[in-house]
Every structure is written in C-alpha cells, then in structure tokens.
C-alpha cells in the first residue's frame, strides 16, 4: 500500500459520512495514472497553486482599483482568506479539507482585471456574455498551459457553482460558496473603513448586535453558526437569524460601497479601457500572444480576445492600453 492509498483509507475511516472521499472521485476529463503520494484532490490543489492564473491574482483588483496602500485586499489575498475560512469549516465538520481547499484556491482564477467592473464590461460587449465563474472553469479546462489542468469533476463543479443559484454537488463546494461571501463581506468592510468610505459607526446597529462589532468577531460568529447549523446534515447552512443578519450587511455594502461610492469613481475609465482593448484586438488578433490567436472547435475570435483580456492583471491592461493608444514621444533612432 503506497502513501496515497493510506491517506484514502484514513479518509474513509475518519471523515464524516457526508464527506467526499478522494477515492470516490468521478474522475478527470482525461484519465491519467494516479500519484503514489498524493490524492487526486491534493494534486488538483497543487496544480492550481502552481498555475500562472493563480499568480496573476496578486495584481488583480478585489474592490478598490489601484489603492494607495499595502494593506488593501487583492484578488489573491481574498482567495487565501476564502481558503482559510473554508478549511476551518471543513475540518470542524469532518469533511474533505483537500477538496475544499482546491475549490477555494481555484474559484476566482477567471476573474477579470479591475474586479467586478471589468466583469460587467465584458459581459456587456462579448457575444454570449461573460461570467467569472464560467471563465474560471474555462481557465482550468482549456486555457492554463494551453491545454488545461485536467482537474477532477468535484473541483470543477465547485469552481463553476461557487456563485449563482446553482448549488455545488458536494458539501465541500457548498462550504466554499458560503465562505466566499463571509470573506468578502467582512474584508470589504475592513478595506472600506481603511479607505474612509464608511466608518465603523455606519454599520447597521441591529446587525452588529447580532454578528459583532469587530472584523474577527463577525467572522467568528458566522463560522461557528455555520458549523453548528450544518453538523450532521447533508447541507451546509446558517441559522435563519445569522443568515438574515449577513444578508442585511451585504445589502449595506452594496448600497454604501459597491455602487456609487467615492471608491468606484474610476470604473467608467475601466469601462473605456477594456472596451478599447477588446475592439482593438478583435480587429487586430495578430497583436495578441500566439496562444490566444489559435481557435479551437466552436470558438470565435471574440471569445479568444475575451480570454486574453480576462487573464490580464490591472497593471498589464493599463500597460497595453498605453502601448496601443497613447502616442509615444518621438526620438531619433
């Protein structure tokens, strides 16, 4: 018995009856030999961490575009916070931590530069629309390494369904879906206060009374309630009281921070930048890297341009815009 098989036996012995066992995975898009030391879900986690798409998250906006300060969240730090929260929940519920972590680390790989502002622009102008969760799946299935990462069905399902109305098939995927919301609501409050957009006193008093006054208290309340409400059940859920308080806090953030706040004043510029790049590369596809010029069956040049732009970091998108549209100073050769 090799090390992977020993880990699979431990999972079977010690994890909850509701856990997704590595040995019982539905498999990969393309069958491949098993690893001797890692389970399939551990391999998926490692493939995601070592991907270029994962590294690019460190230079992609979470909420605040190009903030001046080292402590604002990026898409990468958001991903790490989601992973930490999700693993804590999975461990407490005796579910599969490796599967949970793999889904959490991969859930935002398809996010655009400039956060949801970039996503909204691409959704408006690209034929067929754009959703970052579907793009995340496209990244791991087709774009990364020009052939995809060949992840397991369970990880791919969790990545695709981490947002929207569809519920992930596994409890581990359901954990990530809620952990994502717990993370961004709370860290966006933290960043909004740091940026002077809101103050702690602006937060709804009835919600704070239920969830807690401080950042760590609110996360602690939500996580403990989720664990307690989901224990021994085939569904991940919060109690009605905590869920209602969290949704009210989320609505507050949309009203006061996500839409129309001073922090969002640059988003019109983002729209013009992304639209300009998109239409330029549709007309001049030869100006994209070679891997984005090759069309696969059923693809259009518009979709490959979308792939290229969605994969950009904030600073690379700005750099390409300057290179293409801003006249350079003349100099004698």
Order of alpha helices (4+ residues) and beta strands (2+ residues): alpha-alpha-alpha-alpha-alpha-alpha-alpha-alpha-alpha-alpha-alpha-alpha-alpha-alpha-alpha-alpha
